[in-house]
Amino acid sequence: MTSLILIGGLPGAGKSTVAEGVAAQLDLTVLSADTVQAALHRSGVAETVAGAASYLVLEALAEKQLVHGRSVLVDAVNPVEAARSLWRGLAERHAAKLRIVEVVCSDVALHRVRVEARVRNIPGLDELTWARVERRMGNYDAWTDERLVLDSATSEPGPLIDQALAYIRA
């Protein structure tokens, strides 16, 4: 059975670190919202449109993998119910097992330090600021889906990746 794996959470919480670690262990390609948004920005798509458009691009790329019987991992904030509904529908259409991992950072001061120290160097994407993360916090819907919640403030990445793998494989 194929799987659609979502690694979500606020920017800077550690979701990309978990996504890359899980993908390496499962030999999957990571489809990243940051990468897609950066490409859209470079092509001239306005930031106000690029966010939503990136989810549609990710959906199309993920669907192509599922059609061919390949599991796929999506690394994206998934801040609102509309985005989450998109993934539920995709998994249902392809009878894929949906596994959601939400990465949080319960220590706000640590989260801020990580965000302010981070350098992603993704051409076409501005570096993340704490002010942007705070705005996202204000527009971040509570999850209602069954999921694994990992707190990056309480553990190093290795154990978080192991927990995610156990959940995904279950």
N, C-alpha and C positions, 0 to 999 in steps of 0.2 A: 504494500500500500504506500502511496506517495504521501508526503507530508508538506504542509504549508506552515512554516515556522516564522512567527513574528517575534522580533525582539524590539520592544518599544520602551518608551519612557522619556522623561524630559531631557533636553540637550545637556550634555555634560555629566549625566548620571552614571555613565559607564556602559551604555548599551552596545556601542560599537566594539568595545573591547570584548564583551561577552559574545557578540555576534561573530567576530573574527575567530575567537577561540572555539566556539561550537562548530563553525563551518569547517575549520581545519580538522577537527576530530571526525566529522561526518563526511568530509570530502565534498562539500557543497560550495557553490559560489554565493557570495553575499550580494544581494541587490540592495544598494544603499540609496536612501532618499537624498542624502547630501551630494552624492555623485551626480544624480539626475538633476537636482536643483542647480548645481554648478554649471552643468552643460546647458541647461535652459537659460541661465543668466548670461552665459557667454554668447548664446545665440540671439540675445536681445529681448528675451521674454522678461517682462516686468516682475519684480519680486512679489507683488501682490497676486500675480497669476501663477507664478512658478511653483508655489507650495502645493496647491491643489492639482496642478498639471502633473507634478512629479508623481503623485499617487496613481494617477491614471497610467502614466508610463510604467511605473513599477508593476501595476496590475497586469498590463499587457505582457511585460517581460516574464512575470511569474506564471501567467497563464500558458505561455509558450512552453515553459519547462514542464508544467503539470500535464499538458496535452501529450508530451512525449514520455510521460511516466517518470519524470525526474522530480525529486523533492526539491524544495526551494526555501531559502531563508531570506527574509526581508528585514532590513535594519532601518527603522523609521520611527519617528516620535509617536505617530498615531494618536494625536492629542484629542480628537473629537470622535463622536459616535459615527459620523458619516464615513470616516476612514476605516473604522473597525468593521462596520457593516459591509464595506466593499470586500474585505478579506474573508468574512464569514460566507458571503455569497460566492466568492471564487472557490473556496474550499468545498462548498456544497455542490457547485456545478461539476467539479472534477472528482467528487467522492474522496477528497484528500483529508487526511487527519490534520486538524488545525491545532497547533500548539502555540500558545502565547506565553512569552516571558516578558514581564515588565520589570525593568531595572530602575530602582529608585536610589536616592542618596538621602537618608534621613537626617544627616548632619548638614544643615544649611551652610554653615561656615566652611566646611570641607568642600561642599559642592561648589561654592563660590570660588574658593582657592583653585580648584581643578579647572573651572571654566576660565578663570583669568590667566592661568598658566598655560593653557592648551594652545598649541599651534598646529593646525591641521594642514596648512599649505595646500588647499584644494583650489586650483585655478578657477576663478569665477565665483567663489564663495567667500564672503567676508568672514573674518574670524568672529567667533561667537563672543558676545559680551554678556555680562551678568544682567544688565538691564533687559536684554532680549529674553533671557531665561525667566526673569521675573514676569515679563509680559506673558510668556507661554504658561507659566504657573496659573495665572489668572484666567486663562482660556483652556484649561486642561480638564476635560470631562473625566469623572470618575469611571473606572472600568467596571463593567458588569459581567464580562465574560469570565469563564473559568480560566485561570492562568496561574503561573508561578510568579511570585513576587520575590525579587532578589534585592537585597540592600547592600549597595557597594560601600557604604560607610562602615559596615561591620565585618567585612572580609576582603581578603586579597582576591584578585581575579581568578586564580586557579580553582579554589573551592566553588566560586560562583559558577564557573564554566562547568565544573563537575555536576553541580546541582541541576543546571539547565539541561545537560546531557541526560541525566537520569530521568528528568521529567519528560523530555522529548521522546525518549526511547520507551517509556511506559505505555 
